[in-house]
Amino acid sequence: MNAKTLAELVRSLIQPNRDGVMVIDDQGRIVTHNTALVELLGQPHGTRFESALRLGPVNLQRLLVRAAIAAGEQDVVGRPRWRALDFRAELDFRDPPLPVRITSSALPLPADDRQLRLVTILPDLAATDIAADPGGFTPGSPLQSADAHCQARLDHALRATSAGTRLLLLGETGTGKSLLAQTLHASGGRGTGPFIDVHCAALPELTMESELFGHARGAFPGASAERAGRLEAAAGGTLLLDEVSAMSPRLQGALQRALSEGRFERMGENRVRRLDAHIISTCSLDLRQRVAGGRFRADLYHRLAGVCILLPPLRERPGDLDTIVEQWSGHNRIAITEAGRRRLREHPWPGNFRELRNRLETLRLGASPGSRLGETEIGAALSSHQEGAMSNTFLDPDLAHGDAPAPFSPEEEQERETLRAALAAHNGNRSQAARSLGMDRTTLWRKLHRLRLSST
């Protein structure tokens, strides 16, 4: 596999991720990155980064070196080692600075003798208040909702967390599952321990296995040093398995064994390590339906779903919508008339809180402090984002008609998950999803049809 083909393969795997993701080599050169990274750093669409020294307005290499030094990850001449890093920083390319969390880990890839790193940059939710980033949950604050049914579920989730019961958080994309998991961690008995998240749809199987379980030196080509996995890093704290349905069948089996036995081994190692982490999983699909269709292990489902919490979509939480809009209005000194608020309540919000955040940002950029927005302005902001939009709930046509679906090959399953992730990351917008995957809408439509993915 040549370098160009390898870069294209890696890009196709990281592109659907909604966080900023890149692969860099040992010289700080960027092998590839996804579109979300460009958006996160506020750069024009189509920007291509080439060096970690000049990541738009950010010198990422300097941040990585400083973090490695602070963590003691240096060799004898002071160079940073290629080991896992997980740290917080502020990117000062804007005012106020953007608080982010940055993770860096070795990326074992066959047919490439370079030392590659997978680097992820995501907004630091713990440092972001609700007025700037609405979502209904702020880590460390009380779990509150104006909706009685939602509040009952939040209370149930908090009781389960306090009791150490494993949680499965279900809900449409954008309902705040990951943020709720972080809030529950901060509010529970393990709040002083680490909060470690794993994006199950972001990486190929081999890399995900290493990311989850860790590996010994020489466990596979490119494993030049031992590495602790996320299960180990979460000891004393919480491990979040984000979009767990995307996990491959083989990894499902390995995780099921680790959960049932309470112990695990790194790849290529015989030493048994104890599992000491509270497990929270999230899924935007009907996981029971996938169990019934043979696409997710029933035994793993029952291990993960000690308590299931279904987060209601934003359209079913008008009280929370009003609260967030009121806070946003006061924070930005922009008034919204009652007719404008009614227009917001009538919107179906297929992207939920994530879509609300984007629409409020559109309104903020088009107004100035002291402005008063009515139904016309609100309607224009909402309608400008409707082209190509579709629901974020996907059903197999065979299931919708009550017929048993034909099984998919492992390669087809992986492609299905990639398409699901891309559509979810773009709130169901086919044009944006196709662009992020490097294909046109017609090609995407053919793939959706062939793999029995359709919208309702």
C-alpha positions in Angstrom: 0.0 0.0 0.0 1.6 3.3 -1.1 1.6 6.5 1.0 -1.2 8.1 -1.0 -3.5 5.1 -0.8 -2.8 4.9 3.0 -3.6 8.5 3.5 -6.9 8.2 1.6 -7.9 5.1 3.7 -7.1 6.8 7.0 -9.0 10.0 5.9 -12.1 7.9 5.0 -12.0 6.5 8.5 -11.6 9.8 10.4 -13.7 12.0 8.2 -17.1 11.2 9.8 -15.8 12.1 13.3 -17.5 15.3 14.5 -14.3 16.2 16.5 -11.2 17.6 14.9 -9.0 14.6 14.0 -5.6 14.4 12.2 -2.8 12.0 11.7 0.8 13.4 12.0 4.2 11.8 11.5 7.3 12.0 13.7 8.4 15.2 11.8 5.2 17.0 12.6 3.9 16.7 9.1 0.1 16.2 8.8 -0.6 13.1 6.8 -4.4 13.8 6.7 -7.1 15.4 8.7 -10.9 15.7 8.6 -13.2 18.6 7.8 -14.3 19.1 11.4 -10.8 20.2 12.3 -11.0 23.0 9.7 -14.4 24.1 11.1 -13.2 23.9 14.7 -10.3 26.2 14.0 -12.5 28.7 12.1 -10.7 28.3 8.8 -12.3 28.6 5.3 -13.9 25.5 3.9 -11.4 23.5 1.8 -8.4 24.5 3.9 -5.7 21.8 3.9 -3.2 21.8 6.8 0.3 20.5 6.1 2.2 21.0 9.4 1.4 20.8 13.1 3.6 23.9 13.4 1.1 25.9 11.4 -2.3 24.5 12.0 -4.0 27.6 10.8 -3.5 30.1 13.7 -2.4 27.3 16.1 1.1 25.8 16.8 -0.1 22.3 17.8 3.4 20.9 17.8 4.4 23.3 20.6 1.4 22.2 22.7 2.2 18.5 22.2 5.8 19.0 23.2 4.9 21.0 26.3 2.3 18.4 27.3 4.8 15.5 26.8 7.4 17.4 29.0 4.8 18.0 31.7 3.8 14.4 31.7 7.5 13.2 31.9 7.2 11.6 28.4 10.7 12.4 27.2 13.7 10.4 26.1 17.2 10.8 27.4 17.9 13.9 25.1 14.6 15.6 26.0 12.5 14.7 22.9 8.9 13.8 23.5 8.1 10.1 23.4 5.4 8.7 21.2 3.0 7.7 23.9 -0.5 8.6 24.8 -1.2 12.2 25.9 -4.5 13.6 27.1 -4.5 17.2 28.2 -6.5 20.5 28.1 -5.4 23.8 26.5 -6.8 27.1 25.3 -6.4 28.1 21.7 -6.1 31.8 21.5 -6.9 32.3 17.9 -10.2 34.0 19.0 -11.5 36.1 21.8 -12.3 34.6 24.2 -9.9 31.7 23.7 -11.4 28.3 22.8 -10.9 25.7 25.6 -10.2 22.3 24.1 -9.2 18.8 25.1 -6.4 17.3 23.0 -5.6 13.6 22.9 -2.6 12.0 21.1 -1.8 8.3 20.7 0.3 6.0 18.5 -1.5 4.9 15.3 -0.3 1.4 14.3 -0.6 1.0 10.6 0.8 -1.8 8.5 2.8 -1.0 5.4 4.1 2.2 6.9 7.3 2.4 8.8 6.8 6.0 10.0 5.8 6.7 13.6 2.3 8.1 13.2 0.1 9.7 15.8 -3.6 10.1 15.9 -4.4 13.5 17.4 -8.0 14.6 18.3 -9.0 18.1 19.3 -12.4 18.6 20.8 -14.1 21.4 22.7 -13.6 21.1 26.4 -17.2 20.7 27.6 -16.2 21.0 31.2 -15.0 24.6 30.5 -18.0 25.6 28.4 -21.1 27.1 29.9 -24.6 26.5 28.7 -25.1 30.0 27.4 -22.3 29.6 24.9 -22.8 25.9 24.2 -26.4 24.9 24.9 -27.1 21.2 25.5 -28.9 21.2 28.8 -26.1 19.6 30.9 -23.1 21.3 32.4 -20.5 19.0 34.1 -20.5 19.6 37.9 -23.8 21.4 38.0 -27.2 19.9 39.1 -28.9 17.7 36.6 -32.1 19.7 35.9 -34.7 19.8 33.2 -37.9 21.8 32.9 -39.6 18.6 31.5 -40.9 16.4 34.2 -40.4 13.1 32.3 -36.8 14.1 31.3 -36.1 15.1 34.9 -37.3 11.7 36.2 -34.9 10.0 33.8 -32.0 12.3 34.8 -32.7 11.5 38.5 -32.7 7.8 37.7 -29.4 8.1 35.8 -27.8 9.9 38.7 -29.0 7.2 41.2 -27.6 4.5 38.9 -24.3 6.2 38.7 -24.1 6.7 42.4 -24.7 2.9 42.8 -22.1 2.0 40.3 -24.6 0.5 37.8 -23.6 0.5 34.2 -25.5 2.9 32.0 -26.7 2.8 28.4 -27.7 6.3 27.2 -30.0 6.2 24.2 -31.3 9.0 22.1 -31.2 10.8 18.7 -28.0 12.5 17.7 -27.5 15.8 19.3 -29.5 15.1 22.5 -26.5 15.5 24.7 -25.7 11.9 25.6 -21.9 12.4 25.8 -22.3 15.6 27.8 -24.7 13.9 30.2 -22.2 11.1 30.7 -19.5 13.6 31.6 -22.0 15.4 34.0 -22.9 12.1 35.7 -19.2 11.3 36.1 -18.6 14.7 37.8 -21.7 14.2 40.0 -21.0 10.6 41.1 -18.6 9.0 43.5 -15.9 8.7 40.9 -15.9 12.4 40.0 -12.3 12.9 41.2 -11.1 10.1 38.9 -10.4 10.3 35.2 -13.1 10.6 32.6 -12.0 8.7 29.5 -14.0 8.5 26.3 -13.7 6.2 23.3 -15.3 7.1 20.0 -16.2 3.6 18.8 -17.0 4.7 15.2 -13.8 6.6 14.7 -11.1 4.0 14.2 -10.4 0.7 12.3 -10.6 -2.5 14.3 -6.9 -3.0 15.0 -6.4 0.5 16.1 -9.6 0.5 18.2 -8.4 -2.7 20.0 -5.1 -1.1 20.9 -6.9 2.1 21.9 -9.2 0.1 24.2 -7.0 -2.6 25.7 -3.5 -1.2 25.1 -0.6 -3.2 23.7 2.8 -4.6 24.5 5.9 -3.6 22.5 6.0 -5.6 19.3 2.4 -6.7 19.5 1.9 -5.7 15.8 3.9 -3.8 13.2 4.5 -0.3 14.4 4.1 -1.0 18.1 7.6 0.2 19.0 6.7 0.8 22.7 4.2 -0.5 25.2 1.0 1.5 25.6 -1.8 1.6 28.2 -5.3 1.5 26.8 -8.4 3.4 27.7 -9.7 0.6 30.0 -6.5 1.0 32.0 -6.5 4.8 31.9 -10.0 5.0 33.3 -9.1 3.2 36.5 -10.8 4.8 39.4 -13.0 6.9 37.1 -15.4 6.5 34.2 -15.1 5.0 30.7 -17.5 6.3 28.0 -18.1 4.1 25.0 -19.5 6.6 22.6 -21.7 5.0 19.8 -21.0 1.5 21.0 -23.0 0.0 18.2 -20.2 0.7 15.8 -17.9 -1.8 17.5 -16.9 -4.7 15.4 -18.1 -8.2 16.3 -14.7 -9.4 17.4 -14.2 -6.4 19.6 -17.7 -6.9 21.1 -16.6 -10.4 22.2 -13.3 -9.1 23.7 -15.2 -6.3 25.6 -17.8 -8.8 26.8 -15.2 -11.0 28.3 -13.5 -8.1 30.0 -16.7 -6.9 31.5 -17.9 -10.4 32.6 -14.5 -11.3 34.2 -13.6 -7.8 35.5 -10.1 -8.1 34.0 -8.3 -7.8 30.7 -4.9 -8.1 29.0 -3.1 -5.7 26.7 -2.6 -6.9 23.1 0.5 -9.2 22.9 0.8 -9.5 26.7 -0.1 -12.2 29.2 -0.3 -10.0 32.3 -3.9 -9.8 33.6 -5.1 -6.3 34.7 -8.1 -5.5 36.8 -10.9 -3.5 35.3 -11.8 -0.7 37.7 -13.9 1.8 35.8 -17.6 2.7 35.7 -18.9 2.0 32.2 -21.3 4.4 30.4 -22.2 3.7 26.8 -24.1 5.8 24.3 -26.0 4.8 21.1 -28.1 6.8 18.7 -29.6 3.7 17.1 -32.1 1.1 18.5 -29.6 -1.2 20.0 -32.2 -3.9 20.8 -33.1 -4.0 17.2 -29.5 -4.6 16.3 -29.4 -7.4 18.9 -32.5 -8.9 17.3 -30.9 -8.7 13.9 -27.7 -10.4 15.0 -25.6 -7.3 14.6 -24.8 -6.7 18.3 -24.1 -9.4 20.9 -26.9 -10.0 23.3 -24.6 -10.8 26.1 -22.7 -7.6 25.7 -25.9 -5.6 25.5 -27.0 -7.0 28.9 -23.6 -6.2 30.4 -23.8 -2.6 29.2 -27.4 -2.0 29.9 -27.6 -2.2 33.6 -29.9 0.8 33.3 -31.2 2.2 30.0 -31.9 6.0 29.9 -33.7 7.3 26.8 -33.0 11.1 26.4 -36.1 12.8 24.9 -35.4 14.9 21.7 -35.5 18.7 21.9 -38.9 18.9 20.2 -40.4 17.1 23.3 -38.7 19.5 25.8 -40.2 22.9 25.1 -39.4 24.1 28.6 -35.7 23.3 28.2 -35.8 25.1 24.8 -37.2 28.2 26.4 -34.7 28.1 29.2 -31.7 27.8 26.8 -33.0 30.5 24.5 -33.6 32.8 27.5 -30.1 32.3 28.8 -28.6 32.8 25.3 -30.7 36.0 24.8 -29.4 37.5 28.1 -25.8 36.4 27.5 -25.7 38.0 24.0 -28.1 40.9 24.8 -30.3 40.0 21.8 -34.1 39.9 22.4 -36.4 37.4 20.7 -40.1 38.3 20.4 -42.9 36.0 21.5 -43.6 35.2 17.8 -40.0 34.4 17.3 -40.0 32.1 20.3 -43.1 30.4 19.0 -41.4 29.8 15.7 -38.5 28.1 17.6 -40.9 25.9 19.5 -42.6 24.8 16.2 -39.4 23.7 14.6 -38.9 19.9 14.6 -35.2 20.1 15.6 -34.0 17.0 13.8 -30.4 17.8 15.0 -31.6 18.5 18.6 -29.3 20.6 20.9 -26.5 20.5 18.4 -28.7 22.0 15.7 -30.0 24.6 18.2 -26.5 25.6 19.0 -25.7 26.1 15.3 -28.9 28.1 14.7 -28.3 30.3 17.7 -24.8 31.0 16.4 -26.3 31.9 13.0 -28.6 34.4 14.8 -25.8 35.8 16.9 -23.5 36.5 13.8 -26.4 38.2 12.0 -27.4 40.5 14.9 -25.8 42.9 17.2 -26.3 43.6 21.0 -29.6 45.4 21.5 -31.2 43.7 18.4 -34.8 42.4 18.6 -35.5 39.3 16.5 -38.9 38.3 15.4 -40.6 35.5 13.5 -39.1 36.6 10.1 -35.5 36.6 11.3 -36.0 33.3 13.2 -37.7 31.7 10.2 -34.9 32.8 7.9 -32.2 31.3 10.2 -34.0 28.0 10.4 -34.9 27.7 6.7 -31.3 28.5 5.5 -30.2 25.1 6.9 -33.0 22.9 5.6 -31.6 22.0 2.1 -30.8 18.3 2.0 -31.8 17.8 5.7 -33.2 14.5 6.8 -34.1 12.8 10.0 -31.2 11.3 12.0 -33.2 8.1 12.7 -32.3 5.4 10.1 -34.3 2.2 9.6 -33.6 -0.7 7.3 -36.5 -1.0 4.8 -36.8 -4.7 5.5 -37.3 -4.1 9.2 -39.8 -1.4 8.5 -41.9 -4.0 6.6 -41.5 -6.7 9.1 -39.1 -8.9 7.1 -35.9 -10.4 8.4 -32.9 -8.6 6.9 -30.3 -10.4 5.0 -27.0 -10.4 6.9 -24.2 -8.1 5.9 -20.5 -9.0 5.5 -18.1 -7.4 8.0 -16.9 -5.0 5.3 -20.5 -4.0 4.6 -21.2 -3.5 8.3 -18.2 -1.2 8.6 -19.3 0.8 5.5 -22.8 1.1 7.0 -21.4 2.4 10.3 -19.2 4.9 8.4 -22.2 6.2 6.5 -24.3 6.4 9.6 -21.6 8.3 11.4 -21.2 10.8 8.5 -24.9 11.4 8.3 -25.2 11.8 12.1 -22.3 14.2 12.2 -24.0 16.5 9.6 -27.5 16.2 11.1 -28.7 14.0 8.3 -27.7 16.5 5.5 -26.8 14.3 2.6 -24.9 16.9 0.6 -22.6 17.7 3.6 -22.2 14.0 4.4 -21.3 13.1 0.8 -18.8 15.9 0.7 -17.2 14.8 4.0 -16.8 11.3 2.5 -15.3 12.5 -0.7 -18.2 11.5 -2.9 -21.1 13.1 -4.7 -24.7 12.8 -3.5 -25.7 10.3 -6.2 -22.9 7.9 -5.1 -24.0 8.4 -1.5 -27.6 7.7 -2.4 -26.6 4.4 -4.2 -24.6 3.3 -1.2 -27.5 4.1 1.2 -29.9 2.1 -1.1 -27.5 -0.9 -1.4 -26.9 -1.1 2.3 -30.6 -0.6 3.2 -30.2 2.7 4.9 -33.0 5.1 4.4 -34.5 8.1 6.3 -38.0 8.5 7.8 
